[in-house]
Amino acid sequence: MVDASLSITVKFFATYQDVYGVPEVVWSFPVGTVVSEVFDRCVREHPQLESLRSTTRFGINLEFVEASTVLAPHDEVVLIPPVSGG
């Protein structure tokens, strides 16, 4: 039987790391999942993160991507919250 799930590493920074208390997790998602669904899972687990929806950017394997980008096996996803400073 073919495995119909993807193992994805999710790296957390700033607010995300503060909320989760770890720098990264490994999650499984169904084949065909888009990167915005990683954020959706974060919000289901920690509803306070919803306030970051409009300002979070996504990266896969060290490249910025659109929220609609489909995940591939063993992708490394980064949720990039708004940053300030200089």
N, C-alpha and C positions, 0 to 999 in steps of 0.2 A: 504494500500500500504506500502511496506517495504521501509524504508529509505536507499538509496543507497550511502550515504555519511558518512564519518567519521569526527568527531570533534576531532581535535588534538591541544594540547597546544605546542607551539614552544617557547623555552626559548633561549634568546640571551645573549651572553657574548662578551666581548672585542670588536673587530671590528664590529661584527654584531649588538651589542647594540648601538655602536656609530652611525652606519648608520640608524638604525630604530628609535632610540631615546626612546625606551621602553624596559623593561626587558623581556617581553613576549607578544605573541599574540595567539589568538585562530583562527585556520583556518579550513575550511572544505575541504576534499579531497574525491575523489571517492573510493569506496571499491576496494582493490587490489593495491592501491598506495604503492610504495616503498619509503623508507626514503630519497633516493637521490633526489626524486622529490620535497621534501621540499626545498632542496638547489636550485633546478632548479627554483622554484617559487621566491626565494630570488633574484636570478640573473635576472629574468625577471623584477622584481620590482626595482632592484638596480644593473645595469650591472657592476658596479665597483667591485662587489663581485666575479666576474668570476675568478679573479686572485687567489682566495683562494680554487678553486675547487680541486686541486691536494693535498692540505695539510689539508683540513677539515676532521675531523673524526665525526662520528655520535654516539649519545647515545639515547637509548629509555628506559625510566623508570629506569634510573640510571645504565644502562649497555651499554658498548660499543657494537656496532653492525656493520655489513657490510652494504654497501650502498644499497645492493639488498634486505634488510630485509623489509618484507611487514608490513605495519602499521595496528594496531588494534584500535577499537574504544577507545577513551579517552587516547591514548598514550600521553606521555610527551616526546617530541623530543628536544634534545639539539644538536646544531651545535657547534663543538669544533674547533675553529681556532687554527692555530699554536701559541704556546706560547714560550716565551724566558725568560731568567732571571734565578735567582738562589737564 
